[in-house]
Amino acid sequence: MARQQCLSCNGIYDDVGPDGVRYFHACPRLSAVELRTKHAAGTLTLSVATAARLAAAIAADAAVPGPPGAASHVEDFWGSLTVARLQARDENLVASLVPGAPASIKAAGAGVALLPPAPATPDVVVLP
């Protein structure tokens, strides 16, 4: 069992779970926070249609602010986007077309870094 950090998404995981089953990491799509940050930095290009949706969400928030604590139209917009991460890692296996050759992972992404094992945690905690 090895603890690893994905160099594409920075996710930390064990390649084998506590139940002994192998874990195949796949990077998640970009989160709403990552999308907003990239857009603000100018590193995310929106299509004309998507930019129009963002403009409409901004206008809707300006025209009719929602109740306190409710998600804004702009927050809903960022949450609705599905954008794949560049150099995403996907460790799920693909069978080889060559008979007898081993399977390989779908995408190596930026690779992984090996980490020290996580500290052991007790299975049962007894409270006073």
N, C-alpha and C positions, 0 to 999 in steps of 0.2 A: 504494500500500500504506500502510495506517495502523495504528499500534499503538494499541489501545484498552483501557480498563478498564471492565468492566461494573459499574455502580453498584448492581446488585441482589446480585451474589455476590462482587464484587471480583476476579473473574477477569481476567487480563491476556492479551491475544491480538492477533495480527496478522490483519487482515481478509482478507489474501491470504497463503497459505503460500509457502515457499521454492520450491515446484514451480509456482507461478503459479496454483494452484487457489484459488478463493474459499472462505473459511471462514465458516460460519454458526454463530455461538455460540448455545448453549442452556444456561442455568444448570442445574447439577446439583441434585438433591434435597438436602435437609439431611443433613449427615454425622452419624455417631454422636456425635462430639464436640459439634457444634452442638446436637443434640437434648438431650444430657445437660446442657449449659450452660443452654439455655432452660428445661429442666425444673427445674433447681436455682434459677433466677432467678424461677420462677413464671410464665413467659411461654409455656409449652407446656401445653395442656390435653389430657390423655389420656382416651379413652373409658373407660367402666367396665370393659369387657373387656380393654382394653390395660393399664389400671392393675392389674388382677388378674394379668395376665401378668408385669408388673414385680414385683409383690409375691411371686409364686411364684418368680421368678428370685432375688430377694433371700433368700427362705427357703431355696432350694436351695443357694445359696452359703454360708449360715450353717450348714446341716446337714452338707454334705459339701464342704469346700473342695477345689478342684482342685489338681493338681500345680503346683509353681512354674513360672511362665512361660506356663501355659496360660490361655486366655481364660476369664473367669468367665461364669456364667450371665447376670449383669447386662450384661456387655459384649456377649454374644451377643444379648441382648434388644435393646439399642440398635442394634446392627448389622442387626437383622432389620426394623426399621421403615422404611417408605418414606413420607416426608413431603415434599410439594412446598414449595418456597421461595415465600414471599409476594412478589408483584411479580416473578416470574421472567421473565427476558428469553429470547425464543426468536426468533432471526433467520432461521429456516427460512422459506421463502417460501410464501405462499398465493396461488393464482391469483385474479384478480378475476372477479366474475360479470358485469362489464360488458365486452363485447367491445372489445378494443383498449386497455383500461385496464391500467396496470402492476400487477404483483404487489406484495404488501406483506408485511412480516414478521408472524409469528404474534402476537408479544407484545413490546411495547417495554420492559416492565418499568420500572425506574427510570432507564433511559437509559444512555449511555456517556460517558466522558471521553476525549478524545484525549490521547495520551501522546507524548513524543518517541520517535523510532525507537530500537530496541535497538542497542547497539554491535555493530559487525560482528565476526563470529568467523571465523577461518580455516576453510576447508573441510578442510584436511589439516594435521595437527600431526605434525612429525617429532621423535621423541625421540632423545636421544644414545645 
